[in-house]
Amino acid sequence: MPTHITVLALPHMLGTSITLPMEILHAANANLIASHKRQNLFEVTLAGQTMTPVTITGGLTITPQASIEHIEQTDCIVIPGLWRNPERSLRQLQPFIQWLKKQYQQGATLCAAGTGVTLIAEAGLLDHKPATTHWFYFDNFQKHYPKVQLQQHHLITQAGRIYCAGSVNSMADLMIHFVGVICGQSIATRVEQQFSQEIRRSFESVHYSFTDNRNYSDETVLQAQLWLQQNYQLEVEWPVLASQLQVSLRTFNRRFRQATNQTPTAYLRKLRLSAAKELLQQSNVSIAEISDLVGFKDESYFARCFKQQYLLSPSDFRRSVRGKLFSLSTITGTVSPPGTGS
């Protein structure tokens, strides 16, 4: 059965906070059909309070495909960011807030972008839970919702079935994550490559969660992760690391997998590949040197792992990224990759 996703059409919303997620989900469906001849896994409905056209940022209008009162149940709800101070719109948005509360109680997952998080907080669903919102409204949000655990240093938060994204691009990160969970990492990587891979950061690197690998209660595994993050380029002797953590190798492997859903070796490989990806994007270091710098002693093995993870060879990935950057000959000053925006 397809996953049904309802995208809310709110007055004065940021259009990109719904169009970008919808385009990502459409791309996922298209890649599924092209790669596996399978039916769509996402069924997306744009819903308003009524089916009357809604005016969004910039004076554009968008026409909902359904009204929320006619959607009895949905799997996931995408809540867009609102232009300017969201408090001005809360009275007008009460029907949406009540509907969100009902859908959440029925099992729906909620995903809000920027100031759209206010609707979830207003419904009382974020009390004593982590959340984030657009940075400009941190103080205001904290003042009006003191029970919410505002995470000012995280672009994405997760509290069970509630996800908050601090910006439009963070919402894109979140959608890529969902595509990976539902469609598989291969499809997610293909979709990611269609949406500005050179400025994206992974969901895992920016999110905060009650169940996040960096926030669970197994202190031994957490210490291991922190050590690996700081020393990923070294040759790791697992028995020695386990001994330093005062556990047997067998116990260490079991607890690491239980806490992170992956083996220590797989976790280390992902750290190394992520570091290699950044070096390919931001430096002119040769691929052989990058392989050695991040801890791969065999360049051919590094290339195979990189292609398996990102669907491109290291050299092809570097070309795909560098082709989108400004040329040094066209401007003066320091050249850097485009910013992530908001």
N, C-alpha and C positions, 0 to 999 in steps of 0.2 A: 504494500500500500504506500502511495506517495505521502511524504510529510507535508501537511497543510500549513502554510505560512500566511498569516494575515498581516499586511502592511497598512498601518493607519495613515489616513489622509487627514491631517490636522490643519486648521486655518493658520496662516502665517508661519508655516514650517519651512525649514531649509530643504529645498527640493532634492539636493544631492544626498541627504541623509536617508532618502528612500529609493531614489533612482539608482544609486551605486549598489546597495544591497540587492535590488531587484535585477540589475544587470549581471551581478556575480552569480545569482541563483539561476538566471537564464543561461549563462555560459556553462554552468555545471551541468544542466540538463542537456545542452547541446553537445558537450564533450562526452557525456554518458552515451548518447545515441550514436555519436560518431565512433566511439571506441569499442563499445560493447553491443551495439544494436539493442540497447535496453530502453524501456520506457522512462519517462521523466520521474525523478525521485522527489522533485519539489513541485507542489501545486501552490501557486502564489495568487492571493486575492488582495486587491487594493480596496480598502473599506473606509467609508466615511460615516458620519452620524446619519446622513442620508445619502442619496445618490446624486445630489445637487453638486455641480462643479465647485471646487474649493480653490480659493485664492491663496497662493503660496508666495514665498520670497521673490521679489523682483517683479511682482504684478502678474506673474503667470497663473494660469488656472489648470487644474487637473481634475478629471472626472472619476470618482470612485466606481468600482465595478459592483459593489454591494454596500449595504448599510450594516452597521455592526449588530443591529437588533435581529437581523436575519442570519447571523452566524452563530449557531448554537454552540459549536465547539471547534477549537482549532488547536494545532500542536505547538505553534510558535507565533509570537506577535512581535513585529518590529515597530518600535515607537520612534518617530523622527525627532530631531532637535527643533526647537522653536527659535524664531528670530527675536532677539532682545530678551528682556526680562520675562520669564515664563509666568510669573505670578499674575501678570495682567490678564492672562488667558484662562486661569484656573476655573473661574466660575463658568465660563463658556464650555470648558472641557469636562465638566462633571459627568456627563453621560459616558464619555470614554473612560474616565477613572473608575466608575462603578462597573463598567463592562470588563475592564482589565482585572479588577478584583475578582469578579465572578469566574472569568476564564482561568485565572491563576489557581483558584480553588478547585477547578475542574481538571487541573494538571497541565495547563499550558506553560511553556517557557517564555519568559519576557526578555526582550533585548531592546535597550533604550540608548539613543545617541545623545550625547551632550545634555542640553537642558531638558530633553524629553524624560530624563531620569526623574524629574520633579513629579511627573504623573504617578510613577510607582511609589515615590515617597509619600505623596498626598493620599494614596490609597492605604497607607500604613503597612505596606508590604516590605519595607526596608528597615523597619525598627530593629535595632540591635544586630544589623547585618552590614557588611562592607558595601560601599558604593563609591562611584566617582561621577563627576559631571564636568561640564566645560569649566576650564580653569578660571575664567573671569567671574564666575558666580560661586566660587568656593565659599567665601565668607557669608554670602547671603544664604546659600543652601544650608550651611552649618547652623546659622542663626535660626532658621525656620524649622529645621529637622534635626534637633540636637540628639535624638535617639539613634540616628544613622551614623555608622562608623565610616566617616568620609576618609577615603584614601587619596590624599593629594599627590602622592608620588607614583600612582599607578594609572595607566591609561585605560585599562580594562579591569573590572572586578567581577567576581562570580560568587553568588550566595545561593547554592542549590540551583534552582531553575530561573534565577534572576541574574542577568548579565547587564552591566552598565559600561558604556564606552564614552570616553571623554571627548571624542571628536569624530568627525565623519570618517577619516582614515582609520581610526580605531574600530569603527563599526565595520569597515571593510575587512580588517584583520579578523574580527569576530566571525564574519560570514565565511571567510576562507577556512577558519577553524571548523565551523559547522559542516561545510562541504567535505572536509577531510573525515570528520566523524561519520557522516552518513554515506558518502560516496567512495571513500578511500583516499589515501594520500596522493596517489598518482593523479587522480582527477583534480584534487585540490591544487597540486603543483601546476598542472596545466592551466587551470583558471587563474592562479596567482600570476603566472607569466603573461597573461593578457592584461593585467591591471598594474602597471608600473612597478615591476619587481625591484627596481633599483632604490625605491624610497620606502619600501615596506619593512616592518619589523614583525617577527612572528608572534602569534598569540601567546605562545609559551614564554616569550621573553618580556612581555609587558603586563601580564595580567596578575591579579591578586585574587585568591580564592580561599574559602574555608578549607578546601581539600587540595589546595595547591601543593605541589611537591616541596615548595620551600616553606610551608606553613603547617605541616602535619606534626604529630607528636613524637615521632621516632627520632630522637636527638642523634642517635648514632648514624642514621642514614643522612640526616641533614648535615652533619659534620663531614661525612664523606663527599656529599655533593659540593659543599663549599670548598673543600680541598681540591676536588677535581676541577672546579671552575677556575681556580687560581693556578693549577699545575697541569692543565690538560696537555701541554706540549711535551711533558716528560714521559718517559717509558714507565708505565705503572706496573708495579709488582703487587698483584692483588693479595697474595697471602701476607705480605708485609703490611699493606694498608689495613687489612682486617685485624692483624695482630696489634697494630697501633691503636685501633678502635676497641681493643680488648674483646673481640668476638672471633669465633672460628670462621674460616672462609665459607664454609657451608651455611652457617647462620647469617653471615653478612650478605651472601647472594640471595638467600631466601627473603630476608627483611627488606633488602633494596628492591627486589621485584615486587614484593607485597605493597611497598609504599609508593612506588613510581610506575608500576605496570611495565617495567622494562628492566633488562639486565644491566649491571654496572658497565659492561663492555659497550652495549648499545648506547647508553647514556653518554659515555666518554666519546664515542664516535660522533654523536650528534653535536657535542660541544666543539670538537675539532672541525667538523664540516661547517658549522656556523662561523667559526673564526676564519676559516679559509674563504668563505663567501664574502666576508667583510674585506679581507685583504685583496681579493679579486676585484672588488668594487672600488676600493679606495687607494690602491697602491699600484706601482709598476713592478713589484717584485715578481720574479719569474715563477712559473707554476711549480717547477722543481723545488725552488726555495720555499714556496708557500707550503708545499707538502711536508717538507722537513720542519719548518717553523711551527706548524700546528700539531706535530707529533706523528705524522705518517712517514715511516722510513722507506716505504716502497711507493714510488710515484705512480706506478700503474695501478696499484691497489687503491691509492687515493683517488685517482681518476674514476675508477669503477664505482667506488662508494659515492663520490660526488654526483655522478650521473644517475645513480640509483635514487639518490635523495632529491635532486633538483631537475632531473630529466634532460640535462644538458651537460656536455663535457666542461671541465673548467675553462678551457680556451673559448668555447662557444658562449659560455655564460659571460665571460669577460667582454667579449665582442658585443653581446646583446645589450649589456649595460653601458659600455663606453660609447656606443653609437648614439646614445640619447643625451650625452653630456655636451656642454658647450666646448668648442675648440679653443685651445690656448691662443691661437692666432687671431681670434675674433674679438677678444676682450682683454682688458688689462686687469691686474690684480689676481687674487687667489681664486682658483676654480674649485668648486665643491659641488657634490651632488645636490639636486634640487631639494628644498625642505619638504617636510611632511605636510605642511598646511595645518588646517584645523577643521 
